[in-house]
Amino acid sequence: MKKRIGLLYGGKSAEHEVSLSTACAVTGALNFEEYEVYPIFITLDGEWRCGERLEKPASTIEELQFGDDAIILENNITKFLVNESGEAVKFDVIFPLLHGTNGEDGTVQGLLEVLNLPYVGNGVLASSAGMDKVIMKQLFEIAGLPQVPYTYFIRSEWVKEQEAILTRCEEKLAWPMFVKPANLGSSVGISKATNREELKKAIEVALQFDRKIIVEQGVVAREIELGVLGNDFPEVSVPGEIKPMTEFYDYDSKYKDGSTALIIPAELPTEVVASLKEQAKRAFKILDGSGLVRADFFVTADNDIYINEVNTMPGFTPVSMYPLLWQHTDVSYPELINRLIALAIERHEEKQQLHYKKD
């Protein structure tokens, strides 16, 4: 019997377009002989809409965006899915292909937990902690993972104490500095600052996207990424290197202008690769990860390693780093999707063994 897969994509997020591209790519890799595929589109306004069951892969992202004539989902995301007798049936798995706010931060994961639906990827804790770069770094510190120096603050502090915050950054960190919204991905809102005036402007840009801002010290290093796949006993892919032609790996170089080279596998000493893999597993486990993460590191010329961040729902098109890392680790794109679905079901079945009332 075919498994019913609900593809959940779009979202009220600055990474809405990235999510659409990911969903389009995933439909091209799903085996329609094995799965019944139902598209669930979240508009930029946060409205949930569903289209007809897909009979074949989507060729464009426009096919996955439904107008006002689509079924609008209100309080029950399964209400449109009925059997031949007209009775409501549940999805076997939800595949959240949502990036950024309201999708990768634990919010939709919490909804799916309440609905008791299996879903691909990380749970509430790992998603929310992985999304908030400050919380993530604090957990990495507990795990003993080396990181570059950083500081952080919230909007209300910036409004009242601008000069004190700028001075704190200058005293604690060296130039250049990178300013980031704490809760966003795909390099949205990130700027490089080489002096106080640039730092002030960069903070104002970042505050357009989040109330919490993190400022990190820049480091001269290679950018290395690894994929983690699994639940309790995760596997780690070969490492890959990001070589942006721009000053840093920003949104345009990731998704628009093709100005970034991905080198897989990265040329690194054996002992450095072993250390990267071990640290990627530690990062995954301290977040209580499940399904997948992409772990991002800096490696200096002296082979010092600093963890930068993890991404709990990384870019997932066939040309994105995470699937490419697994392709070079002998896991094809369709096989990767199948494994993630199986991991989702495995984790859900384990949760069903828990007792929720006393004997």
VENMO-V671815 format. One record per backbone hydrogen bond with DSSP energy under -1.0 kcal/mol. CO is the residue of the C=O (numbers start at 1). NH is the residue of the N-H. E is the energy in kcal/mol with one decimal. If there is no record, write none. Layout:
CO_NH_E + CO_NH_E
This chain:
3_36_-3.0 + 4_92_-1.8 + 4_93_-1.9 + 5_38_-2.9 + 6_95_-3.2 + 7_40_-3.0 + 8_97_-3.6 + 9_42_-2.6 + 11_13_-1.7 + 13_16_-1.4 + 15_19_-2.0 + 16_20_-1.8 + 17_21_-2.0 + 18_22_-2.1 + 19_23_-2.6 + 20_24_-2.3 + 21_25_-2.0 + 22_26_-2.4 + 23_27_-2.0 + 26_29_-1.3 + 26_30_-1.5 + 31_34_-1.5 + 31_35_-2.1 + 34_3_-1.9 + 36_5_-3.4 + 37_54_-2.8 + 38_7_-2.4 + 39_51_-1.5 + 40_9_-2.2 + 41_49_-3.2 + 42_11_-2.6 + 43_46_-1.8 + 47_43_-2.8 + 48_73_-2.6 + 49_41_-3.4 + 50_71_-1.2 + 61_64_-1.2 + 62_65_-1.4 + 67_70_-1.9 + 71_50_-2.1 + 76_79_-1.6 + 78_81_-1.6 + 81_89_-2.3 + 83_86_-2.0 + 87_83_-2.7 + 93_6_-2.5 + 94_120_-2.4 + 95_8_-2.2 + 100_103_-1.4 + 100_104_-3.1 + 106_110_-1.9 + 107_111_-1.6 + 108_112_-2.3 + 109_113_-2.0 + 110_114_-2.2 + 111_115_-2.0 + 112_117_-2.5 + 113_116_-1.1 + 118_94_-2.4 + 123_127_-2.2 + 124_128_-2.6 + 125_129_-2.8 + 126_130_-2.3 + 127_131_-1.6 + 128_132_-1.8 + 132_136_-2.8 + 133_137_-2.0 + 134_138_-2.1 + 135_139_-2.2 + 136_140_-2.5 + 137_141_-2.0 + 138_142_-1.6 + 139_143_-2.0 + 140_145_-2.7 + 141_144_-1.1 + 146_307_-2.7 + 149_217_-2.4 + 151_215_-3.0 + 153_213_-3.0 + 154_158_-1.9 + 155_159_-2.4 + 156_160_-1.5 + 157_161_-2.8 + 161_165_-2.4 + 162_166_-2.6 + 163_167_-2.3 + 164_168_-2.3 + 165_169_-2.4 + 166_170_-2.1 + 167_171_-2.3 + 168_172_-2.4 + 169_173_-2.5 + 176_218_-2.9 + 177_193_-3.0 + 178_216_-2.8 + 179_191_-1.9 + 180_214_-2.5 + 182_133_-2.6 + 185_188_-1.9 + 187_190_-1.3 + 191_179_-2.6 + 193_177_-2.6 + 195_199_-2.3 + 196_200_-2.4 + 197_201_-2.1 + 198_202_-2.7 + 199_203_-2.2 + 200_204_-1.8 + 201_205_-2.0 + 202_206_-2.4 + 203_207_-2.2 + 205_208_-1.4 + 206_209_-1.8 + 206_210_-1.0 + 211_155_-2.2 + 212_182_-2.9 + 213_153_-1.9 + 214_180_-2.6 + 215_151_-2.1 + 216_178_-2.8 + 222_299_-2.2 + 223_242_-2.8 + 224_297_-3.5 + 225_240_-2.6 + 226_295_-2.9 + 227_237_-2.8 + 228_293_-1.6 + 229_235_-3.2 + 230_291_-2.1 + 235_229_-2.5 + 239_266_-2.2 + 240_225_-2.9 + 241_263_-2.6 + 243_261_-2.3 + 248_250_-1.8 + 250_254_-1.5 + 251_255_-2.4 + 252_256_-2.5 + 252_257_-2.1 + 259_245_-2.1 + 261_243_-2.6 + 263_241_-2.6 + 266_268_-1.0 + 269_273_-2.2 + 270_274_-2.3 + 271_275_-1.8 + 272_276_-2.6 + 273_277_-2.4 + 274_278_-2.1 + 275_279_-2.5 + 276_280_-2.4 + 277_281_-2.0 + 278_282_-1.9 + 279_283_-2.4 + 280_284_-2.2 + 281_285_-2.5 + 282_286_-2.4 + 283_287_-1.2 + 284_289_-2.9 + 285_288_-1.1 + 290_292_-1.7 + 291_230_-2.1 + 293_228_-3.1 + 294_311_-2.4 + 295_226_-2.4 + 296_308_-3.1 + 296_309_-1.2 + 297_224_-2.4 + 298_306_-2.5 + 299_222_-3.0 + 300_303_-2.0 + 304_300_-2.3 + 306_298_-3.1 + 309_296_-3.2 + 311_294_-2.0 + 317_320_-2.0 + 320_324_-1.9 + 321_325_-2.7 + 322_326_-1.6 + 323_327_-2.2 + 324_328_-2.0 + 326_331_-2.9 + 327_330_-1.2 + 332_336_-2.7 + 333_337_-2.0 + 334_338_-2.2 + 335_339_-2.5 + 336_340_-2.1 + 337_341_-2.2 + 338_342_-2.3 + 339_343_-2.5 + 340_344_-1.9 + 341_345_-2.0 + 342_346_-2.5 + 343_347_-2.4 + 344_348_-2.2 + 345_349_-2.6 + 346_350_-1.8 + 347_351_-1.9 + 348_352_-1.5 + 350_353_-1.4 + 351_354_-1.7
